[in-house]
Amino acid sequence: MKRDGELIQIVDRAMAEAERRSGSWLACRVGCYQCCLGAFAITALDAERLREGLGELERREPERAARVRNRAMAAVERMRCEYPPDPVGSVLAIEGEAGDDPCPALDPESGACDLYAARPITCRTFGPAVSFGGAPVGVCELCYQDATDEEIAGCHVEVDLELESELLRELERGGAGSETLVAFALTGAS
């Protein structure tokens, strides 16, 4: 989707500002992947972006892409065994309690995201003090450890996700599904 690039620029600019304001409190770095454990919901737009990112990785680094795809397929099979007959619906219903398996895009050796440029909005925005439409999102428990509430508030950034909502409505009108999970998005499984 062409306008998804515009959305990513909006989000990434806001997050760069959050990072600037947060300074050394922000613990998000390669190798810090606490937020990459456990299943979480992603949108149809995120799923499309991830599939495109995997396709790009396949063209550049086919072996690395195969490892991502294999991790995704293994995760899908695990969830199908644990949560029949509706693994996606079941995991989304108990999100946060669905174990702490690593995201299939996470390289277990480096602690880096193999699909970093294509990562979901949730992954892009988790950690710093941000809000969407005035509603604050919880900050990562690893960040702001020695900061006061006032200092954390001073780091706050509003992320404008109006374009994301518009793009999701377009996808829904085109028949795209709603929320899914990373592993299911990467394998095309349902």
Secondary structure, DSSP 8 states (H G I E B T S, - for coil): -TTHHHHHHHHHHHHHHHHHHHGGG----TT--GGGBS---B-HHHHHHHHHHHHHHHHH-HHHHHHHHHHHHHHHHHHHHHS-S-HHHHHHHTTTSS---B-TTB-TTT--BTTGGG--HHHHHSBSSEEETTEEE-B-TTSSTT--HHHHHHH-EEE--HHHHHHHHHHHHTT----B-HHHHHHT--
